[in-house]
Amino acid sequence: MSDMNHDPGTRGDEVNLFEIWQILVARKWLVLSVPVATILLAVVYVMQATPLFECSARVLIGQVGQGVQVEKPAVLVQKLGEKYLVWDKTHFSVRPRVSSISLDKKDTGTIIQIDVVDQSAKGAKLFLEQTVAEILSEQLKLFEQTTEVKRTRLKTLADQSVTLETYQQELARRIAKRDNQGPAQ
C-alpha cells in the first residue's frame, strides 16, 4: 500500500544539525546579547537595590487572674496592624516599619509575632525594641487598670461581706433576745 500524502521533497521529522548551526552562527549577536543583557540588568539591580534587614520578636500577652486576658490577642493584633499600617500597601516603602503582626498559631494564641524591616540591621533592631517597649507599656497600663478594677471589686465584696456579717450578727442577737423573752403573751 502506497502513502498518498508523502511528498518526496520533504524529509519528514529529520533534524538537520548543520542548518541549525548555520542559523545560530548567522544570529550569534542576538544569541549572545540576550544573556549578556540579562546579566548586566541583574548586576545593575543588585548594585542599586537597598538591602533590607528583618528583626522579629514574640510577645506574650498577659493575663489577670485565671485565664482572664488583659486584652484579647486577636483584637490587639488588629489594633497594632492599624496603628503601624501593616496592611496599608501605600506605606510599603517607608523604613523602618512593622512588616507583619500575627498570632502564633502553635501556641495557645497568647503570643504575638512582630516583624520589622529596615535598611540596616541596627535600625531594624532599634525600631523593634521601641515597638515592643511601646506595646508592653500599653499592655502594662491595661494590666494595671484591670487589676485596679478587680481590687475595687474585691474591696466592694469585702465591704459587703462585713455588712452582711454585721447584719447576720444583729439578726442572731434579735433571735436570741426573742428566744430569751419566752413565748409571746
PyMOL commands that place a pseudoatom at each C-alpha (Angstrom):
pseudoatom trace, name=CA, resn=MET, resi=1, chain=A, elem=C, hetatm=0, pos=[0.000, 0.000, 0.000]
pseudoatom trace, name=CA, resn=SER, resi=2, chain=A, elem=C, hetatm=0, pos=[1.432, 3.365, -1.029]
pseudoatom trace, name=CA, resn=ASP, resi=3, chain=A, elem=C, hetatm=0, pos=[1.342, 6.551, 1.082]
pseudoatom trace, name=CA, resn=MET, resi=4, chain=A, elem=C, hetatm=0, pos=[-0.513, 9.186, -0.986]
pseudoatom trace, name=CA, resn=ASN, resi=5, chain=A, elem=C, hetatm=0, pos=[0.327, 12.170, 1.233]
pseudoatom trace, name=CA, resn=HIS, resi=6, chain=A, elem=C, hetatm=0, pos=[4.080, 11.637, 1.241]
pseudoatom trace, name=CA, resn=ASP, resi=7, chain=A, elem=C, hetatm=0, pos=[5.938, 14.382, -0.621]
pseudoatom trace, name=CA, resn=PRO, resi=8, chain=A, elem=C, hetatm=0, pos=[9.272, 13.180, -1.947]
pseudoatom trace, name=CA, resn=GLY, resi=9, chain=A, elem=C, hetatm=0, pos=[10.741, 16.705, -1.432]
pseudoatom trace, name=CA, resn=THR, resi=10, chain=A, elem=C, hetatm=0, pos=[10.324, 16.702, 2.389]
pseudoatom trace, name=CA, resn=ARG, resi=11, chain=A, elem=C, hetatm=0, pos=[12.481, 14.768, 4.765]
pseudoatom trace, name=CA, resn=GLY, resi=12, chain=A, elem=C, hetatm=0, pos=[9.803, 14.100, 7.388]
pseudoatom trace, name=CA, resn=ASP, resi=13, chain=A, elem=C, hetatm=0, pos=[10.815, 14.548, 11.030]
pseudoatom trace, name=CA, resn=GLU, resi=14, chain=A, elem=C, hetatm=0, pos=[14.563, 14.688, 10.404]
pseudoatom trace, name=CA, resn=VAL, resi=15, chain=A, elem=C, hetatm=0, pos=[16.611, 17.395, 12.121]
pseudoatom trace, name=CA, resn=ASN, resi=16, chain=A, elem=C, hetatm=0, pos=[19.475, 18.852, 10.189]
pseudoatom trace, name=CA, resn=LEU, resi=17, chain=A, elem=C, hetatm=0, pos=[22.036, 19.975, 12.771]
pseudoatom trace, name=CA, resn=PHE, resi=18, chain=A, elem=C, hetatm=0, pos=[24.083, 21.780, 10.138]
pseudoatom trace, name=CA, resn=GLU, resi=19, chain=A, elem=C, hetatm=0, pos=[21.119, 24.039, 9.265]
pseudoatom trace, name=CA, resn=ILE, resi=20, chain=A, elem=C, hetatm=0, pos=[20.526, 24.795, 12.967]
pseudoatom trace, name=CA, resn=TRP, resi=21, chain=A, elem=C, hetatm=0, pos=[24.227, 25.616, 13.407]
pseudoatom trace, name=CA, resn=GLN, resi=22, chain=A, elem=C, hetatm=0, pos=[24.092, 27.981, 10.404]
pseudoatom trace, name=CA, resn=ILE, resi=23, chain=A, elem=C, hetatm=0, pos=[21.057, 29.770, 11.864]
pseudoatom trace, name=CA, resn=LEU, resi=24, chain=A, elem=C, hetatm=0, pos=[22.782, 30.175, 15.262]
pseudoatom trace, name=CA, resn=VAL, resi=25, chain=A, elem=C, hetatm=0, pos=[26.002, 31.467, 13.653]
pseudoatom trace, name=CA, resn=ALA, resi=26, chain=A, elem=C, hetatm=0, pos=[24.039, 33.890, 11.486]
pseudoatom trace, name=CA, resn=ARG, resi=27, chain=A, elem=C, hetatm=0, pos=[22.283, 35.257, 14.599]
pseudoatom trace, name=CA, resn=LYS, resi=28, chain=A, elem=C, hetatm=0, pos=[25.182, 34.955, 17.009]
pseudoatom trace, name=CA, resn=TRP, resi=29, chain=A, elem=C, hetatm=0, pos=[24.874, 38.556, 18.182]
pseudoatom trace, name=CA, resn=LEU, resi=30, chain=A, elem=C, hetatm=0, pos=[21.254, 38.045, 19.145]
pseudoatom trace, name=CA, resn=VAL, resi=31, chain=A, elem=C, hetatm=0, pos=[22.049, 34.731, 20.837]
pseudoatom trace, name=CA, resn=LEU, resi=32, chain=A, elem=C, hetatm=0, pos=[24.908, 36.293, 22.830]
pseudoatom trace, name=CA, resn=SER, resi=33, chain=A, elem=C, hetatm=0, pos=[23.299, 39.679, 23.551]
pseudoatom trace, name=CA, resn=VAL, resi=34, chain=A, elem=C, hetatm=0, pos=[20.197, 38.320, 25.365]
pseudoatom trace, name=CA, resn=PRO, resi=35, chain=A, elem=C, hetatm=0, pos=[22.108, 36.534, 28.206]
pseudoatom trace, name=CA, resn=VAL, resi=36, chain=A, elem=C, hetatm=0, pos=[24.661, 39.373, 28.437]
pseudoatom trace, name=CA, resn=ALA, resi=37, chain=A, elem=C, hetatm=0, pos=[21.890, 41.971, 28.694]
pseudoatom trace, name=CA, resn=THR, resi=38, chain=A, elem=C, hetatm=0, pos=[20.107, 39.886, 31.320]
pseudoatom trace, name=CA, resn=ILE, resi=39, chain=A, elem=C, hetatm=0, pos=[23.283, 39.553, 33.386]
pseudoatom trace, name=CA, resn=LEU, resi=40, chain=A, elem=C, hetatm=0, pos=[24.008, 43.287, 33.080]
pseudoatom trace, name=CA, resn=LEU, resi=41, chain=A, elem=C, hetatm=0, pos=[20.464, 44.174, 34.195]
pseudoatom trace, name=CA, resn=ALA, resi=42, chain=A, elem=C, hetatm=0, pos=[20.788, 41.809, 37.164]
pseudoatom trace, name=CA, resn=VAL, resi=43, chain=A, elem=C, hetatm=0, pos=[24.115, 43.379, 38.173]
pseudoatom trace, name=CA, resn=VAL, resi=44, chain=A, elem=C, hetatm=0, pos=[22.684, 46.901, 37.905]
pseudoatom trace, name=CA, resn=TYR, resi=45, chain=A, elem=C, hetatm=0, pos=[19.676, 45.883, 40.007]
pseudoatom trace, name=CA, resn=VAL, resi=46, chain=A, elem=C, hetatm=0, pos=[21.840, 44.272, 42.697]
pseudoatom trace, name=CA, resn=MET, resi=47, chain=A, elem=C, hetatm=0, pos=[24.050, 47.370, 42.842]
pseudoatom trace, name=CA, resn=GLN, resi=48, chain=A, elem=C, hetatm=0, pos=[21.053, 49.706, 43.065]
pseudoatom trace, name=CA, resn=ALA, resi=49, chain=A, elem=C, hetatm=0, pos=[18.815, 47.652, 45.389]
pseudoatom trace, name=CA, resn=THR, resi=50, chain=A, elem=C, hetatm=0, pos=[18.677, 48.693, 49.009]
pseudoatom trace, name=CA, resn=PRO, resi=51, chain=A, elem=C, hetatm=0, pos=[19.295, 45.813, 51.390]
pseudoatom trace, name=CA, resn=LEU, resi=52, chain=A, elem=C, hetatm=0, pos=[16.511, 45.097, 53.878]
pseudoatom trace, name=CA, resn=PHE, resi=53, chain=A, elem=C, hetatm=0, pos=[17.059, 43.644, 57.314]
pseudoatom trace, name=CA, resn=GLU, resi=54, chain=A, elem=C, hetatm=0, pos=[14.303, 41.987, 59.297]
pseudoatom trace, name=CA, resn=CYS, resi=55, chain=A, elem=C, hetatm=0, pos=[14.001, 41.530, 63.048]
pseudoatom trace, name=CA, resn=SER, resi=56, chain=A, elem=C, hetatm=0, pos=[11.327, 39.517, 64.818]
pseudoatom trace, name=CA, resn=ALA, resi=57, chain=A, elem=C, hetatm=0, pos=[10.014, 39.409, 68.361]
pseudoatom trace, name=CA, resn=ARG, resi=58, chain=A, elem=C, hetatm=0, pos=[7.460, 37.279, 70.124]
pseudoatom trace, name=CA, resn=VAL, resi=59, chain=A, elem=C, hetatm=0, pos=[5.427, 38.999, 72.839]
pseudoatom trace, name=CA, resn=LEU, resi=60, chain=A, elem=C, hetatm=0, pos=[3.472, 37.063, 75.453]
pseudoatom trace, name=CA, resn=ILE, resi=61, chain=A, elem=C, hetatm=0, pos=[0.184, 38.802, 76.214]
pseudoatom trace, name=CA, resn=GLY, resi=62, chain=A, elem=C, hetatm=0, pos=[-0.531, 38.918, 79.948]
pseudoatom trace, name=CA, resn=GLN, resi=63, chain=A, elem=C, hetatm=0, pos=[-3.433, 37.624, 81.943]
pseudoatom trace, name=CA, resn=VAL, resi=64, chain=A, elem=C, hetatm=0, pos=[-5.137, 38.802, 85.113]
pseudoatom trace, name=CA, resn=GLY, resi=65, chain=A, elem=C, hetatm=0, pos=[-6.433, 36.015, 87.298]
pseudoatom trace, name=CA, resn=GLN, resi=66, chain=A, elem=C, hetatm=0, pos=[-7.244, 32.594, 85.957]
pseudoatom trace, name=CA, resn=GLY, resi=67, chain=A, elem=C, hetatm=0, pos=[-7.278, 32.824, 82.171]
pseudoatom trace, name=CA, resn=VAL, resi=68, chain=A, elem=C, hetatm=0, pos=[-8.718, 36.362, 82.057]
pseudoatom trace, name=CA, resn=GLN, resi=69, chain=A, elem=C, hetatm=0, pos=[-6.683, 38.182, 79.435]
pseudoatom trace, name=CA, resn=VAL, resi=70, chain=A, elem=C, hetatm=0, pos=[-5.859, 41.861, 79.682]
pseudoatom trace, name=CA, resn=GLU, resi=71, chain=A, elem=C, hetatm=0, pos=[-6.831, 42.212, 76.032]
pseudoatom trace, name=CA, resn=LYS, resi=72, chain=A, elem=C, hetatm=0, pos=[-7.891, 39.599, 73.512]
pseudoatom trace, name=CA, resn=PRO, resi=73, chain=A, elem=C, hetatm=0, pos=[-4.854, 38.810, 71.337]
pseudoatom trace, name=CA, resn=ALA, resi=74, chain=A, elem=C, hetatm=0, pos=[-6.831, 38.914, 68.076]
pseudoatom trace, name=CA, resn=VAL, resi=75, chain=A, elem=C, hetatm=0, pos=[-8.127, 42.389, 68.970]
pseudoatom trace, name=CA, resn=LEU, resi=76, chain=A, elem=C, hetatm=0, pos=[-4.619, 43.523, 69.891]
pseudoatom trace, name=CA, resn=VAL, resi=77, chain=A, elem=C, hetatm=0, pos=[-3.217, 42.225, 66.581]
pseudoatom trace, name=CA, resn=GLN, resi=78, chain=A, elem=C, hetatm=0, pos=[-5.906, 44.166, 64.686]
pseudoatom trace, name=CA, resn=LYS, resi=79, chain=A, elem=C, hetatm=0, pos=[-5.238, 47.366, 66.659]
pseudoatom trace, name=CA, resn=LEU, resi=80, chain=A, elem=C, hetatm=0, pos=[-1.477, 47.105, 66.193]
pseudoatom trace, name=CA, resn=GLY, resi=81, chain=A, elem=C, hetatm=0, pos=[-1.876, 46.344, 62.491]
pseudoatom trace, name=CA, resn=GLU, resi=82, chain=A, elem=C, hetatm=0, pos=[-3.908, 49.520, 62.063]
pseudoatom trace, name=CA, resn=LYS, resi=83, chain=A, elem=C, hetatm=0, pos=[-1.579, 51.598, 64.249]
pseudoatom trace, name=CA, resn=TYR, resi=84, chain=A, elem=C, hetatm=0, pos=[1.578, 50.541, 62.419]
pseudoatom trace, name=CA, resn=LEU, resi=85, chain=A, elem=C, hetatm=0, pos=[-0.091, 50.478, 58.960]
pseudoatom trace, name=CA, resn=VAL, resi=86, chain=A, elem=C, hetatm=0, pos=[0.855, 46.839, 58.411]
pseudoatom trace, name=CA, resn=TRP, resi=87, chain=A, elem=C, hetatm=0, pos=[-1.932, 46.181, 55.917]
pseudoatom trace, name=CA, resn=ASP, resi=88, chain=A, elem=C, hetatm=0, pos=[-1.722, 49.583, 54.195]
pseudoatom trace, name=CA, resn=LYS, resi=89, chain=A, elem=C, hetatm=0, pos=[0.218, 48.948, 50.972]
pseudoatom trace, name=CA, resn=THR, resi=90, chain=A, elem=C, hetatm=0, pos=[0.756, 52.688, 50.334]
pseudoatom trace, name=CA, resn=HIS, resi=91, chain=A, elem=C, hetatm=0, pos=[3.303, 52.799, 53.195]
pseudoatom trace, name=CA, resn=PHE, resi=92, chain=A, elem=C, hetatm=0, pos=[5.252, 49.809, 51.886]
pseudoatom trace, name=CA, resn=SER, resi=93, chain=A, elem=C, hetatm=0, pos=[8.372, 51.846, 51.100]
pseudoatom trace, name=CA, resn=VAL, resi=94, chain=A, elem=C, hetatm=0, pos=[8.546, 53.619, 54.488]
pseudoatom trace, name=CA, resn=ARG, resi=95, chain=A, elem=C, hetatm=0, pos=[11.559, 52.442, 56.511]
pseudoatom trace, name=CA, resn=PRO, resi=96, chain=A, elem=C, hetatm=0, pos=[11.757, 51.334, 59.256]
pseudoatom trace, name=CA, resn=ARG, resi=97, chain=A, elem=C, hetatm=0, pos=[8.335, 49.779, 59.504]
pseudoatom trace, name=CA, resn=VAL, resi=98, chain=A, elem=C, hetatm=0, pos=[6.418, 46.898, 61.032]
pseudoatom trace, name=CA, resn=SER, resi=99, chain=A, elem=C, hetatm=0, pos=[6.061, 44.420, 58.182]
pseudoatom trace, name=CA, resn=SER, resi=100, chain=A, elem=C, hetatm=0, pos=[3.762, 41.924, 59.909]
pseudoatom trace, name=CA, resn=ILE, resi=101, chain=A, elem=C, hetatm=0, pos=[1.935, 41.242, 63.145]
pseudoatom trace, name=CA, resn=SER, resi=102, chain=A, elem=C, hetatm=0, pos=[0.311, 37.879, 63.739]
pseudoatom trace, name=CA, resn=LEU, resi=103, chain=A, elem=C, hetatm=0, pos=[-0.815, 35.432, 66.393]
pseudoatom trace, name=CA, resn=ASP, resi=104, chain=A, elem=C, hetatm=0, pos=[1.444, 32.452, 66.941]
pseudoatom trace, name=CA, resn=LYS, resi=105, chain=A, elem=C, hetatm=0, pos=[-0.805, 29.572, 65.885]
pseudoatom trace, name=CA, resn=LYS, resi=106, chain=A, elem=C, hetatm=0, pos=[1.383, 26.921, 67.537]
pseudoatom trace, name=CA, resn=ASP, resi=107, chain=A, elem=C, hetatm=0, pos=[0.772, 28.299, 70.999]
pseudoatom trace, name=CA, resn=THR, resi=108, chain=A, elem=C, hetatm=0, pos=[-2.463, 28.880, 72.891]
pseudoatom trace, name=CA, resn=GLY, resi=109, chain=A, elem=C, hetatm=0, pos=[-2.960, 32.131, 70.987]
pseudoatom trace, name=CA, resn=THR, resi=110, chain=A, elem=C, hetatm=0, pos=[-1.428, 34.443, 73.599]
pseudoatom trace, name=CA, resn=ILE, resi=111, chain=A, elem=C, hetatm=0, pos=[1.861, 35.065, 71.764]
pseudoatom trace, name=CA, resn=ILE, resi=112, chain=A, elem=C, hetatm=0, pos=[2.079, 37.769, 69.120]
pseudoatom trace, name=CA, resn=GLN, resi=113, chain=A, elem=C, hetatm=0, pos=[4.775, 37.669, 66.413]
pseudoatom trace, name=CA, resn=ILE, resi=114, chain=A, elem=C, hetatm=0, pos=[6.052, 41.098, 65.323]
pseudoatom trace, name=CA, resn=ASP, resi=115, chain=A, elem=C, hetatm=0, pos=[8.338, 41.529, 62.291]
pseudoatom trace, name=CA, resn=VAL, resi=116, chain=A, elem=C, hetatm=0, pos=[10.163, 44.776, 61.486]
pseudoatom trace, name=CA, resn=VAL, resi=117, chain=A, elem=C, hetatm=0, pos=[12.187, 45.712, 58.389]
pseudoatom trace, name=CA, resn=ASP, resi=118, chain=A, elem=C, hetatm=0, pos=[14.740, 48.460, 57.847]
pseudoatom trace, name=CA, resn=GLN, resi=119, chain=A, elem=C, hetatm=0, pos=[17.688, 49.302, 55.626]
pseudoatom trace, name=CA, resn=SER, resi=120, chain=A, elem=C, hetatm=0, pos=[20.176, 48.491, 58.400]
pseudoatom trace, name=CA, resn=ALA, resi=121, chain=A, elem=C, hetatm=0, pos=[20.314, 45.700, 60.942]
pseudoatom trace, name=CA, resn=LYS, resi=122, chain=A, elem=C, hetatm=0, pos=[20.858, 48.188, 63.774]
pseudoatom trace, name=CA, resn=GLY, resi=123, chain=A, elem=C, hetatm=0, pos=[17.906, 50.319, 62.640]
pseudoatom trace, name=CA, resn=ALA, resi=124, chain=A, elem=C, hetatm=0, pos=[15.615, 47.285, 62.460]
pseudoatom trace, name=CA, resn=LYS, resi=125, chain=A, elem=C, hetatm=0, pos=[16.716, 46.133, 65.922]
pseudoatom trace, name=CA, resn=LEU, resi=126, chain=A, elem=C, hetatm=0, pos=[16.224, 49.572, 67.491]
pseudoatom trace, name=CA, resn=PHE, resi=127, chain=A, elem=C, hetatm=0, pos=[12.821, 50.054, 65.879]
pseudoatom trace, name=CA, resn=LEU, resi=128, chain=A, elem=C, hetatm=0, pos=[11.705, 46.605, 67.025]
pseudoatom trace, name=CA, resn=GLU, resi=129, chain=A, elem=C, hetatm=0, pos=[12.879, 47.330, 70.575]
pseudoatom trace, name=CA, resn=GLN, resi=130, chain=A, elem=C, hetatm=0, pos=[10.961, 50.633, 70.566]
pseudoatom trace, name=CA, resn=THR, resi=131, chain=A, elem=C, hetatm=0, pos=[7.857, 48.977, 69.136]
pseudoatom trace, name=CA, resn=VAL, resi=132, chain=A, elem=C, hetatm=0, pos=[7.910, 46.134, 71.684]
pseudoatom trace, name=CA, resn=ALA, resi=133, chain=A, elem=C, hetatm=0, pos=[8.577, 48.573, 74.556]
pseudoatom trace, name=CA, resn=GLU, resi=134, chain=A, elem=C, hetatm=0, pos=[5.583, 50.647, 73.424]
pseudoatom trace, name=CA, resn=ILE, resi=135, chain=A, elem=C, hetatm=0, pos=[3.343, 47.583, 73.184]
pseudoatom trace, name=CA, resn=LEU, resi=136, chain=A, elem=C, hetatm=0, pos=[4.472, 46.314, 76.585]
pseudoatom trace, name=CA, resn=SER, resi=137, chain=A, elem=C, hetatm=0, pos=[3.927, 49.761, 78.120]
pseudoatom trace, name=CA, resn=GLU, resi=138, chain=A, elem=C, hetatm=0, pos=[0.368, 49.856, 76.766]
pseudoatom trace, name=CA, resn=GLN, resi=139, chain=A, elem=C, hetatm=0, pos=[-0.250, 46.293, 77.977]
pseudoatom trace, name=CA, resn=LEU, resi=140, chain=A, elem=C, hetatm=0, pos=[1.118, 47.205, 81.423]
pseudoatom trace, name=CA, resn=LYS, resi=141, chain=A, elem=C, hetatm=0, pos=[-1.288, 50.160, 81.610]
pseudoatom trace, name=CA, resn=LEU, resi=142, chain=A, elem=C, hetatm=0, pos=[-4.198, 47.894, 80.665]
pseudoatom trace, name=CA, resn=PHE, resi=143, chain=A, elem=C, hetatm=0, pos=[-2.992, 45.303, 83.179]
pseudoatom trace, name=CA, resn=GLU, resi=144, chain=A, elem=C, hetatm=0, pos=[-2.848, 47.934, 85.949]
pseudoatom trace, name=CA, resn=GLN, resi=145, chain=A, elem=C, hetatm=0, pos=[-6.297, 49.258, 85.024]
pseudoatom trace, name=CA, resn=THR, resi=146, chain=A, elem=C, hetatm=0, pos=[-7.754, 45.745, 85.003]
pseudoatom trace, name=CA, resn=THR, resi=147, chain=A, elem=C, hetatm=0, pos=[-6.023, 44.935, 88.282]
pseudoatom trace, name=CA, resn=GLU, resi=148, chain=A, elem=C, hetatm=0, pos=[-7.380, 48.151, 89.832]
pseudoatom trace, name=CA, resn=VAL, resi=149, chain=A, elem=C, hetatm=0, pos=[-10.912, 47.269, 88.699]
pseudoatom trace, name=CA, resn=LYS, resi=150, chain=A, elem=C, hetatm=0, pos=[-10.500, 43.825, 90.261]
pseudoatom trace, name=CA, resn=ARG, resi=151, chain=A, elem=C, hetatm=0, pos=[-9.145, 45.374, 93.503]
pseudoatom trace, name=CA, resn=THR, resi=152, chain=A, elem=C, hetatm=0, pos=[-12.118, 47.739, 93.605]
pseudoatom trace, name=CA, resn=ARG, resi=153, chain=A, elem=C, hetatm=0, pos=[-14.497, 44.806, 93.112]
pseudoatom trace, name=CA, resn=LEU, resi=154, chain=A, elem=C, hetatm=0, pos=[-12.727, 42.827, 95.842]
pseudoatom trace, name=CA, resn=LYS, resi=155, chain=A, elem=C, hetatm=0, pos=[-12.929, 45.800, 98.238]
pseudoatom trace, name=CA, resn=THR, resi=156, chain=A, elem=C, hetatm=0, pos=[-16.621, 46.212, 97.425]
pseudoatom trace, name=CA, resn=LEU, resi=157, chain=A, elem=C, hetatm=0, pos=[-17.175, 42.496, 98.075]
pseudoatom trace, name=CA, resn=ALA, resi=158, chain=A, elem=C, hetatm=0, pos=[-15.194, 42.709, 101.328]
pseudoatom trace, name=CA, resn=ASP, resi=159, chain=A, elem=C, hetatm=0, pos=[-17.288, 45.717, 102.432]
pseudoatom trace, name=CA, resn=GLN, resi=160, chain=A, elem=C, hetatm=0, pos=[-20.473, 43.852, 101.502]
pseudoatom trace, name=CA, resn=SER, resi=161, chain=A, elem=C, hetatm=0, pos=[-19.221, 40.829, 103.410]
pseudoatom trace, name=CA, resn=VAL, resi=162, chain=A, elem=C, hetatm=0, pos=[-18.621, 42.950, 106.540]
pseudoatom trace, name=CA, resn=THR, resi=163, chain=A, elem=C, hetatm=0, pos=[-22.074, 44.492, 106.150]
pseudoatom trace, name=CA, resn=LEU, resi=164, chain=A, elem=C, hetatm=0, pos=[-23.639, 41.036, 105.792]
pseudoatom trace, name=CA, resn=GLU, resi=165, chain=A, elem=C, hetatm=0, pos=[-21.709, 39.743, 108.829]
pseudoatom trace, name=CA, resn=THR, resi=166, chain=A, elem=C, hetatm=0, pos=[-22.891, 42.748, 110.872]
pseudoatom trace, name=CA, resn=TYR, resi=167, chain=A, elem=C, hetatm=0, pos=[-26.451, 42.168, 109.684]
pseudoatom trace, name=CA, resn=GLN, resi=168, chain=A, elem=C, hetatm=0, pos=[-26.174, 38.454, 110.485]
pseudoatom trace, name=CA, resn=GLN, resi=169, chain=A, elem=C, hetatm=0, pos=[-24.900, 39.247, 113.982]
pseudoatom trace, name=CA, resn=GLU, resi=170, chain=A, elem=C, hetatm=0, pos=[-27.744, 41.698, 114.525]
pseudoatom trace, name=CA, resn=LEU, resi=171, chain=A, elem=C, hetatm=0, pos=[-30.282, 39.094, 113.372]
pseudoatom trace, name=CA, resn=ALA, resi=172, chain=A, elem=C, hetatm=0, pos=[-28.699, 36.467, 115.618]
pseudoatom trace, name=CA, resn=ARG, resi=173, chain=A, elem=C, hetatm=0, pos=[-28.830, 38.905, 118.567]
pseudoatom trace, name=CA, resn=ARG, resi=174, chain=A, elem=C, hetatm=0, pos=[-32.524, 39.678, 117.912]
pseudoatom trace, name=CA, resn=ILE, resi=175, chain=A, elem=C, hetatm=0, pos=[-33.362, 35.967, 117.604]
pseudoatom trace, name=CA, resn=ALA, resi=176, chain=A, elem=C, hetatm=0, pos=[-31.520, 35.225, 120.847]
pseudoatom trace, name=CA, resn=LYS, resi=177, chain=A, elem=C, hetatm=0, pos=[-33.290, 38.132, 122.602]
pseudoatom trace, name=CA, resn=ARG, resi=178, chain=A, elem=C, hetatm=0, pos=[-36.680, 36.903, 121.376]
pseudoatom trace, name=CA, resn=ASP, resi=179, chain=A, elem=C, hetatm=0, pos=[-35.895, 33.350, 122.435]
pseudoatom trace, name=CA, resn=ASN, resi=180, chain=A, elem=C, hetatm=0, pos=[-34.876, 34.610, 125.921]
pseudoatom trace, name=CA, resn=GLN, resi=181, chain=A, elem=C, hetatm=0, pos=[-38.120, 36.556, 126.360]
pseudoatom trace, name=CA, resn=GLY, resi=182, chain=A, elem=C, hetatm=0, pos=[-40.102, 33.411, 126.187]
pseudoatom trace, name=CA, resn=PRO, resi=183, chain=A, elem=C, hetatm=0, pos=[-43.421, 32.814, 124.445]
pseudoatom trace, name=CA, resn=ALA, resi=184, chain=A, elem=C, hetatm=0, pos=[-45.306, 35.862, 123.327]
pseudoatom trace, name=CA, resn=GLN, resi=185, chain=A, elem=C, hetatm=0, pos=[-48.145, 36.846, 125.654]
for i in range(1, 185): cmd.bond("trace and resi %d" % i, "trace and resi %d" % (i + 1))
show_as sticks, trace
zoom trace
